[in-house]
Amino acid sequence: MEDVGWAVLSVLMGVAFALQSALMGAAGRDRGPVEAVYVSLTLTIAGIAVALLLLQTGLRDVQLPGPLRDPWLPLAVLGATGAAFAVSMRGLRPIYGLMGVLGMVFMLGSPVLVPEVGVALFVAASTTGSLISALIIDHWGWLDSDIRRVTPTRVAGVVLLVAGVVLIAG
């Protein structure tokens, strides 16, 4: 039963991935695809630097070699990527900043969830969460996506994916 909670978190990770994808698509239309990835990655890396700094404040020992355990490196990374993010966001809608946050959630959540549920269940559950969210985003045209209505065939695909998650979890 414990796997169910972890699987639900994995589904939510998929939701985050779908939202990040939709936001990157919208930012890519506004700026260009490489630029959208750049904006997303700068905040993702800054967020991971913050997480590393939090670990270094005593939550637990940082498992990195030598000088990488010192706080100056994540502070420098945070300064550089934070500044790059702030500049690269100029002229973009503030909601695009969520791209980096959602990327960070996925990057930090994966190494927590995979050991708990295994790679197969994590990928199946997160893919299912991504697909369900993506269908909803497409159906309503949220985040500037083109409208692609939900059809019975698409619903059947979701049902099969959910069945696959249940089978893999079983």
Residue, then its C-alpha position, 0 to 999 in steps of 0.5 A: m500500500e505504501d507504493v500507492g502513495w509513491a506512485v501518486l507522487s510519481v503521477l504528480m511529477g508527470v503533471a509537473f512535466a506536462l505543465q513544464s512542457a506546455l510552458m516551454g512550448a509557449a515560451g518557445r513560440d515567444r522567444g525561440p526553442v533554445e531560448a525557452v530551454y535556457v530560461s528554464l534551465t537557469l532557474t532549475i539550476a539556481g533552485i538546485a543550488v539553493a537545495l544544495l545550500l540548504l543541505q549544507t546548513g545542517l540538514r545532512d552531509v553533502q555527498l560530493p567530493g572535495p571542494l564541491r562540498d564548500p558553500w562558495l560553489p553553489l553560491a556562485v552558481l546561484g548568483a550566476t544562474g539567478a542573474a541569467f534567469a532574471v535577464s532572460m525573463r525580460g519581456l516574457r510573461p512571469i508565468y514562464g518562470l514556472m518552467g524552471v521551478l517545475g524542472m527543479v521539482f522533476m529533477l529533485g523528485s526523481p532520485v527520491l521516488v525511483p528508489e521507492v517505487g522502481v524505475a518502471l513504476f515511476v516512468a509509467a506513473s509519471t508518463t500517465g500523469s503527463l498524458i492526462s495533464a497534456l490532454i487537458i491542456d490541449h483540450w482547453g488550449w491552456l498555456d497558449s497550446d493549440i486546441r486538440r479536443v479529447t476524443p474517445t480514442r485518446v481517453a482509451g489511451v489514458v485508460l490503457l496507461v492507467a491499467g499499465v500502471v496498475l499492472i506494473a505496481g501489482 
